[in-house]
Amino acid sequence: MSFDSNYPSVEDLRTKAKSRMPKFEFEYLDGGCNEDVSLARNTSDIRKVQLEPRYLQNYGTSTIKTKIMGMEFDAPFGIAPVGLQGLMWPNSPTILAKAAFNHNIPFILSTVTTIDIEKASELTEGKAWFQLYNPVDDTIRDDIINRAQAAGCPVLVLLCDVPTFGFRPRDFKNGLALPPKMTLTNILQILGKPIWAYNTLKYGQPTFENLKPYTPEGLNLKQLGAFMDKTFSGRLNAEKIKPIRDKWKGKLVLKGVASEQDTKDAIKMGFDGIILSNHGGRQLDAAQSTIGTLQDIAATYSDQIEIMLDSGLRSGPDIARVLASGAKFTFMGRSFMYGAGALGNKGGNHTISMLKTQFKQVMDQLCCERVENLPNHLIK
């Protein structure tokens, strides 16, 4: 599938999305925490990585197919879980799930996004991964896990990097902290974005679809915020993880790993994989960049657990840099949401096709035939 040549980069998609989304929604998607230091560092550190081409070797052609979690995908990147997707761009989780299925790449559904497990499974024919934001109530936890298993999700992703909500100044100003509130300024911003407003009317006001079975009816925004704060805890430890590992029959991945100690603990606890991540720079502004974390961990632990990475990637060359540095697979969240915001129903397919083209060009330029050979091109 080809992509729209008017938008050949994620930055082009970001610019277009900004022009189509209400300001408060775009800033929720685009921003990090505190002073955005971690947000910027993630990408800038990835782009310090340099790769060496081998022009005179006997080179045929490259393939970008990749295996992870015992499955083969058509590219070494997937769509990361993003909360409140349909609030930022109407129908976006459906758009992205369909596109991921069309291109045979992973789509991870967040507990707090705006379609449910069952819908995501239907759209992807049972291939969607599910990210569990761990409930305080074991009954709710077990029911969500049962639903994910019944839907055929092959991978359960546990989120560990939200022991507390990040301090995000723009969200406070815009009324998007918990509990959320709609301000006159937000309403005026919506009126200034008629395509976004029309699509919201068309697809309906987004809600936490996964949580409807557990949410009392008729809650206002303040009550919903209190319910969410009471029902979910981002804190994980061995005691909380063990019953999940015992219950879940598929692959289990820990997302949000940012240290060697958590990597060692994840291996001991029986995880099949980890996603090195700092939540896109949205939780801890003093955090190490994801590529920095990767470089410290990959050489020691890559033969013991499958290592993936998200946060900071914005292009095909970024994907290549991260894979050359030791990750086996990559995920992106904002990049795909920019695509949906910029191009609506076409945004998912466009963004995946564009990134595939960019990444394939890097592989061919390096004269690297297989994704797993990229570490041979790393300039150390």
ROVEX-577134 format. One record per residue (C-alpha): x, y, z; residue number from 1. Coordinates in Angstrom, 3 decimals, decimal comma, always signed. Layout:
<rs>
          x          y          z     k
          X          Y          Z   NUM
...
</rs>
This chain:
<rs>
          x          y          z     k
     +0,000     +0,000     +0,000     1
     +1,331     +3,431     -0,938     2
     +1,295     +6,557     +1,206     3
     +0,236    +10,144     +0,516     4
     +3,335    +11,963     -0,776     5
     +2,043    +15,222     +0,703     6
     +2,870    +13,827     +4,147     7
     +6,163    +11,921     +3,819     8
     +7,218    +12,233     +7,488     9
     +5,785    +11,973    +10,986    10
     +6,540    +15,666    +11,441    11
     +4,327    +16,473     +8,434    12
     +1,555    +14,385     +9,981    13
     +2,036    +16,135    +13,321    14
     +1,689    +19,560    +11,699    15
     -1,475    +18,523     +9,848    16
     -2,973    +16,884    +12,946    17
     -2,356    +20,053    +14,952    18
     -4,373    +22,038    +12,413    19
     -7,343    +19,624    +12,668    20
     -7,533    +18,882    +16,390    21
     -8,784    +21,151    +19,189    22
     -5,814    +22,611    +21,012    23
     -6,549    +20,860    +24,310    24
     -6,714    +17,476    +22,563    25
     -3,541    +18,027    +20,552    26
     -1,630    +19,127    +23,640    27
     -2,774    +16,012    +25,505    28
     -1,341    +13,890    +22,686    29
     +1,777    +15,924    +22,011    30
     +3,011    +16,884    +25,450    31
     +5,264    +15,259    +28,014    32
     +5,524    +16,028    +31,724    33
     +6,990    +18,961    +33,635    34
     +9,364    +20,775    +31,221    35
     +9,314    +18,111    +28,443    36
    +12,993    +17,280    +28,990    37
    +12,447    +13,511    +28,857    38
    +10,163    +13,864    +25,837    39
    +12,863    +15,649    +23,843    40
    +15,737    +13,499    +25,141    41
    +14,117    +10,262    +23,958    42
    +14,314    +11,280    +20,296    43
    +17,542    +13,272    +20,434    44
    +19,449    +10,383    +22,040    45
    +18,111     +7,877    +19,487    46
    +19,359    +10,163    +16,722    47
    +22,884    +10,174    +18,107    48
    +23,181     +6,526    +17,033    49
    +25,109     +6,111    +13,775    50
    +25,050     +3,168    +11,369    51
    +27,719     +1,927     +8,971    52
    +26,854     +0,794     +5,406    53
    +28,717     -2,095     +3,721    54
    +28,583     -1,192     +0,036    55
    +30,977     -3,777     -1,391    56
    +29,675     -6,925     +0,253    57
    +27,709     -9,520     -1,697    58
    +24,225     -8,093     -1,145    59
    +20,912     -9,340     -2,530    60
    +17,794     -7,628     -1,202    61
    +16,442     -6,887     +2,251    62
    +13,386     -8,189     +4,048    63
    +11,802     -6,295     +6,914    64
     +9,786     -9,238     +8,244    65
    +10,470     -9,871    +11,919    66
     +9,635    -12,451    +14,594    67
     +8,681    -11,533    +18,159    68
     +6,742    -13,453    +20,830    69
     +6,732    -16,485    +18,544    70
     +4,886    -14,630    +15,753    71
     +6,090    -13,248    +12,429    72
     +5,202     -9,682    +11,468    73
     +5,666     -7,783     +8,223    74
     +7,706     -5,000     +9,876    75
     +9,707     -4,606    +13,098    76
     +7,339     -2,049    +14,618    77
     +3,853     -2,006    +16,102    78
     +1,236     +0,372    +17,472    79
     +1,745     +1,107    +21,166    80
     -1,169     +1,377    +23,612    81
     -2,577     +4,889    +23,921    82
     -5,273     +5,915    +26,388    83
     -8,278     +8,035    +25,385    84
     -7,575     +7,560    +21,662    85
    -11,101     +8,355    +20,503    86
    -11,074    +11,559    +22,517    87
     -8,049    +12,833    +20,588    88
     -9,334    +11,767    +17,174    89
    -12,785    +10,202    +16,756    90
    -12,762     +6,489    +15,880    91
     -8,949     +6,398    +15,942    92
     -8,551     +3,059    +17,778    93
    -10,714     +1,391    +15,126    94
     -8,730     +3,096    +12,351    95
     -5,417     +1,936    +13,817    96
     -6,517     -1,596    +14,696    97
     -7,739     -2,136    +11,130    98
     -4,533     -0,737     +9,672    99
     -2,362     -2,922    +11,920   100
     -4,289     -5,999    +10,799   101
     -4,022     -4,993     +7,119   102
     -0,249     -4,648     +7,435   103
     +0,321     -7,587     +9,802   104
     +1,890     -5,595    +12,631   105
     +0,914     -5,719    +16,335   106
     -1,764     -3,420    +17,737   107
     -1,771     -3,076    +21,541   108
     -5,090     -2,041    +23,064   109
     -4,958     +0,030    +26,252   110
     -7,265     -0,688    +29,178   111
     -8,290     +2,982    +29,119   112
     -8,795     +3,539    +25,419   113
    -12,168     +3,964    +23,722   114
    -12,954     +0,578    +22,155   115
    -13,204     -2,643    +24,096   116
    -11,250     -5,899    +23,975   117
    -13,973     -7,657    +22,051   118
    -14,123     -4,995    +19,317   119
    -10,345     -4,913    +18,942   120
    -10,288     -8,686    +18,630   121
    -13,006     -8,581    +15,971   122
    -11,107     -5,946    +13,962   123
     -7,826     -7,892    +14,113   124
     -9,215    -11,451    +13,978   125
     -7,885    -12,178    +17,454   126
     -4,412    -10,736    +16,888   127
     -4,622     -7,623    +19,090   128
     -2,398     -7,549    +22,159   129
     -3,938     -6,193    +25,375   130
     -2,316     -3,878    +27,905   131
     -3,625     -4,318    +31,439   132
     -3,692     -1,298    +33,728   133
     -3,874     -3,339    +36,919   134
     -7,137     -2,982    +38,914   135
     -7,128     -2,863    +42,705   136
    -10,047     -5,311    +42,761   137
     -8,908     -8,878    +41,975   138
    -12,393     -9,749    +40,697   139
    -12,225     -7,006    +38,059   140
     -8,662     -7,998    +37,200   141
     -9,594    -11,626    +36,675   142
    -12,655    -10,742    +34,616   143
    -10,630     -8,494    +32,294   144
     -8,018    -11,244    +31,868   145
    -10,759    -13,774    +31,129   146
    -12,196    -11,434    +28,493   147
     -8,766    -10,982    +26,869   148
     -8,231    -14,759    +26,783   149
    -11,730    -15,370    +25,391   150
    -11,056    -12,771    +22,696   151
     -7,911    -14,646    +21,644   152
     -5,360    -11,983    +22,550   153
     -1,964    -13,698    +22,149   154
     -0,046    -11,296    +24,410   155
     -0,918     -9,609    +27,709   156
     +1,110     -6,487    +28,467   157
     +1,347     -5,326    +32,088   158
     +1,970     -1,627    +32,622   159
     +4,409     -0,832    +35,425   160
     +5,439     +2,813    +34,920   161
     +2,390     +4,631    +36,309   162
     +2,669     +4,372    +40,108   163
     +1,383     +7,946    +40,014   164
     +0,055    +10,232    +37,294   165
     +2,674    +12,378    +35,591   166
     +2,710    +16,113    +36,301   167
     +1,553    +17,500    +32,944   168
     +1,112    +21,281    +33,073   169
     -0,842    +21,598    +29,807   170
     -3,383    +19,002    +30,925   171
     -3,964    +20,896    +34,170   172
     -4,571    +24,108    +32,231   173
     -6,820    +22,357    +29,719   174
     -8,948    +20,500    +32,268   175
     -7,724    +17,037    +31,252   176
     -6,431    +15,951    +34,644   177
     -8,585    +13,581    +36,745   178
    -11,325    +14,476    +37,199   179
    -11,583    +16,047    +33,721   180
    -13,692    +19,129    +33,100   181
    -14,971    +20,881    +29,988   182
    -14,212    +24,596    +29,974   183
    -15,584    +27,393    +27,824   184
    -12,166    +27,644    +26,180   185
    -12,302    +23,968    +25,227   186
    -15,791    +24,380    +23,768   187
    -14,632    +27,304    +21,640   188
    -11,655    +25,253    +20,437   189
    -14,025    +22,460    +19,388   190
    -16,195    +24,891    +17,448   191
    -13,082    +26,000    +15,572   192
    -12,369    +22,422    +14,374   193
    -15,553    +21,429    +12,468   194
    -14,172    +18,164    +10,996   195
    -13,210    +16,919    +14,450   196
    -16,585    +18,028    +15,849   197
    -18,512    +16,367    +13,006   198
    -16,666    +13,087    +13,446   199
    -17,275    +13,166    +17,203   200
    -20,997    +13,521    +16,516   201
    -20,813    +10,746    +13,907   202
    -19,032     +8,208    +16,119   203
    -20,426     +9,339    +19,459   204
    -18,866    +10,678    +22,641   205
    -15,911     +8,433    +23,534   206
    -16,015     +6,479    +26,780   207
    -13,865     +3,911    +28,587   208
    -15,452     +0,984    +26,736   209
    -13,372     -1,700    +28,453   210
    -14,546     -0,511    +31,851   211
    -18,291     -0,230    +31,193   212
    -19,084     -3,572    +32,881   213
    -17,504     -2,282    +36,095   214
    -18,560     +1,383    +36,078   215
    -21,746     +2,497    +37,863   216
    -24,189     +4,170    +35,479   217
    -24,843     +7,881    +35,445   218
    -21,487     +9,100    +36,782   219
    -20,569    +12,708    +36,040   220
    -16,971    +13,575    +35,143   221
    -15,959    +14,248    +38,746   222
    -17,468    +10,953    +39,913   223
    -15,818     +9,093    +37,028   224
    -12,460    +10,531    +38,038   225
    -12,955     +9,370    +41,610   226
    -13,990     +5,903    +40,399   227
    -10,881     +5,575    +38,203   228
     -8,599     +6,708    +41,025   229
    -10,186     +4,214    +43,418   230
    -10,357     +1,254    +41,005   231
     -6,915     +1,263    +39,412   232
     -3,427     +1,244    +40,842   233
     -0,349     +1,501    +38,681   234
     +1,813     -0,094    +41,343   235
     +3,085     -3,591    +40,519   236
     +5,199     -5,996    +42,533   237
     +5,906     -9,728    +42,670   238
     +2,840    -10,389    +44,828   239
     +0,498     -8,698    +42,337   240
     +2,161    -10,194    +39,268   241
     +2,200    -13,848    +40,358   242
     -1,572    -14,491    +40,109   243
     -1,611    -12,819    +36,694   244
     +1,274    -14,988    +35,464   245
     -0,490    -18,073    +36,860   246
     -3,810    -17,192    +35,222   247
     -2,628    -15,935    +31,824   248
     -1,963    -18,735    +29,329   249
     -0,366    -16,665    +26,570   250
     +2,776    -14,556    +26,331   251
     +3,305    -12,029    +29,131   252
     +5,172     -8,740    +28,612   253
     +6,144     -6,028    +31,104   254
     +5,925     -2,489    +29,694   255
     +7,650     +0,482    +31,277   256
    +10,945     -1,155    +32,253   257
    +13,600     +1,500    +32,767   258
    +16,335     -0,188    +34,799   259
    +18,600     -3,227    +34,924   260
    +17,086     -4,265    +38,271   261
    +13,536     -4,346    +36,862   262
    +14,835     -6,369    +33,898   263
    +16,362     -8,974    +36,234   264
    +13,178     -9,080    +38,294   265
    +11,026     -9,485    +35,164   266
    +13,098    -12,506    +34,138   267
    +12,711    -14,050    +37,603   268
     +8,940    -13,460    +37,540   269
     +8,515    -15,371    +34,306   270
     +7,859    -12,615    +31,791   271
     +8,402    -13,554    +28,152   272
     +9,366    -10,025    +27,112   273
     +9,855     -6,445    +28,257   274
     +9,158     -3,131    +26,586   275
    +11,746     -0,570    +27,617   276
     +9,758     +2,633    +27,929   277
     +9,387     +5,841    +29,894   278
     +5,769     +6,342    +28,825   279
     +6,733     +8,669    +26,010   280
     +8,337    +11,121    +28,437   281
     +4,983    +11,609    +30,197   282
     +5,806    +10,333    +33,697   283
     +9,313    +11,262    +34,893   284
    +11,098    +14,236    +33,379   285
    +14,384    +13,192    +35,001   286
    +14,253     +9,745    +33,380   287
    +17,015     +8,241    +31,270   288
    +16,172     +8,086    +27,578   289
    +14,852     +4,765    +26,323   290
    +17,858     +4,227    +24,038   291
    +20,135     +4,861    +27,023   292
    +18,277     +2,217    +28,997   293
    +18,512     -0,187    +26,050   294
    +22,239     +0,203    +25,620   295
    +22,770     -0,678    +29,295   296
    +20,531     -3,766    +29,194   297
    +20,586     -5,434    +25,750   298
    +24,100     -6,885    +25,843   299
    +23,506     -8,643    +29,173   300
    +19,895     -9,832    +28,971   301
    +18,887    -10,226    +25,315   302
    +19,471    -13,992    +25,453   303
    +17,223    -14,326    +28,525   304
    +14,160    -12,280    +27,549   305
    +12,832    -10,600    +24,400   306
    +13,599     -6,881    +24,540   307
    +11,381     -4,306    +22,830   308
    +11,332     -0,506    +23,053   309
     +8,971     +2,426    +22,680   310
     +9,156     +6,200    +23,330   311
    +10,952     +8,669    +21,063   312
    +10,821     +6,926    +17,671   313
     +9,570     +9,117    +14,824   314
    +10,927     +7,590    +11,594   315
    +12,256     +4,559     +9,746   316
    +15,860     +5,543    +10,539   317
    +14,907     +5,796    +14,228   318
    +13,556     +2,233    +14,105   319
    +16,798     +1,048    +12,493   320
    +18,916     +2,845    +15,106   321
    +17,018     +1,207    +17,964   322
    +17,157     -2,287    +16,447   323
    +20,871     -1,887    +15,751   324
    +21,322     -0,945    +19,414   325
    +19,918     -4,249    +20,622   326
    +16,113     -4,127    +20,669   327
    +14,307     -6,947    +18,905   328
    +11,174     -4,911    +18,141   329
     +9,812     -1,372    +18,474   330
     +6,508     +0,354    +19,188   331
     +5,216     +3,870    +18,533   332
     +2,157     +5,642    +19,904   333
     +2,140     +9,345    +19,057   334
     +3,309     +8,785    +15,469   335
     +0,212     +6,743    +14,634   336
     -2,115     +9,127    +16,457   337
     -0,650    +12,001    +14,405   338
     -1,495     +9,948    +11,330   339
     -5,096     +9,444    +12,415   340
     -5,449    +13,099    +13,356   341
     -3,974    +14,261    +10,059   342
     -5,684    +11,913     +7,610   343
     -8,627    +10,366     +9,462   344
     -9,619     +6,946     +8,146   345
     -6,573     +6,862     +5,848   346
     -4,113     +7,790     +8,586   347
     -3,302     +4,340     +9,906   348
     -2,512     +2,743     +6,565   349
     -0,604     +5,850     +5,468   350
     +1,622     +5,961     +8,550   351
     +2,464     +2,262     +8,456   352
     +3,212     +2,355     +4,709   353
     +5,372     +5,454     +5,122   354
     +7,395     +3,939     +7,972   355
     +7,817     +0,664     +6,087   356
     +9,160     +2,583     +3,081   357
    +11,539     +4,651     +5,207   358
    +12,816     +1,612     +7,080   359
    +13,260     -0,494     +3,944   360
    +15,307     +2,325     +2,371   361
    +17,655     +2,308     +5,381   362
    +18,060     -1,466     +5,155   363
    +18,862     -1,291     +1,435   364
    +21,243     +1,639     +1,916   365
    +23,144     -0,227     +4,631   366
    +23,195     -3,367     +2,424   367
    +21,631     -5,233     +5,339   368
    +19,511     -8,181     +4,256   369
    +17,795     -9,085     +7,550   370
    +16,541     -7,082    +10,520   371
    +18,458     -9,263    +12,995   372
    +21,708     -8,259    +11,246   373
    +21,313     -4,551    +12,006   374
    +23,568     -4,713    +15,124   375
    +26,440     -5,532    +12,750   376
    +26,061     -2,004    +11,326   377
    +26,159     -0,165    +14,631   378
    +29,028     +2,304    +14,985   379
    +30,039     +1,934    +18,630   380
</rs>
